[in-house]
Amino acid sequence: MKVSYDAETDTLVIVFREAVVAESDEEKPGFILDYDEDGEMVAVEVLDASRRIEDPRRVQFTEVA
C-alpha cells in the first residue's frame, strides 16, 4: 500500500495495489474510487484533503491483533 499527499493540488491518494485503473467513480463529492478491469478497487483519491482530513501529511499505521 502506498499513501501520498500532493500539497499543491491538496490531493491525498491511497493506492492499495499497483494496477491499471480502468474506471473511476466519484462516489461522494471529493472521494474518487479507482477500479481495475475486474472491478476491484485499487485506490482512493481524496480531493481538498486538508478540508476533509485532520492532517493529510501524517499517516499513522496501527496493526490490529
C-alpha positions in Angstrom: 0.0 0.0 0.0 1.2 3.5 -0.8 0.0 6.8 0.6 0.9 10.1 -1.0 -0.2 13.7 -0.5 0.3 16.5 -3.0 0.1 19.8 -1.2 0.0 21.7 -4.5 -3.3 20.1 -5.6 -4.4 19.2 -2.0 -5.0 15.6 -3.0 -4.4 12.5 -0.9 -4.1 9.2 -2.7 -4.1 5.8 -1.1 -3.1 3.0 -3.5 -3.9 -0.5 -2.3 -2.1 -2.3 -5.1 -0.4 -1.3 -8.4 -2.8 -1.9 -11.3 -4.1 -0.2 -14.4 -7.1 1.9 -13.5 -9.9 1.0 -15.8 -12.7 3.1 -14.2 -13.0 5.9 -11.6 -16.2 6.8 -9.8 -16.8 9.8 -7.6 -19.0 8.0 -5.1 -19.4 11.1 -2.8 -18.2 14.6 -3.7 -14.4 14.8 -3.3 -13.9 11.0 -2.9 -12.8 9.1 -6.1 -12.6 5.4 -6.1 -10.4 3.7 -8.8 -11.1 0.2 -10.1 -9.1 -2.2 -12.2 -10.5 -4.1 -15.2 -12.0 -6.8 -13.0 -14.0 -4.2 -10.9 -11.7 -4.5 -7.9 -10.9 -1.2 -6.1 -7.2 -0.3 -6.3 -7.1 3.2 -5.0 -8.9 6.1 -3.3 -8.3 9.8 -4.0 -9.4 12.5 -1.6 -9.8 15.9 -3.2 -9.4 19.0 -1.0 -7.8 16.7 1.5 -6.8 19.5 4.0 -10.5 20.3 4.5 -11.6 16.7 5.0 -8.7 15.1 6.9 -7.1 16.3 10.2 -3.5 16.2 8.9 -3.1 14.8 5.4 0.7 15.0 5.7 0.7 12.5 8.6 -0.1 8.8 8.4 -0.4 6.5 11.4 -0.2 2.8 10.9 -1.9 0.6 13.5 -1.8 -3.1 13.4 -4.9 -4.9 14.9 -4.0 -8.1 16.7 
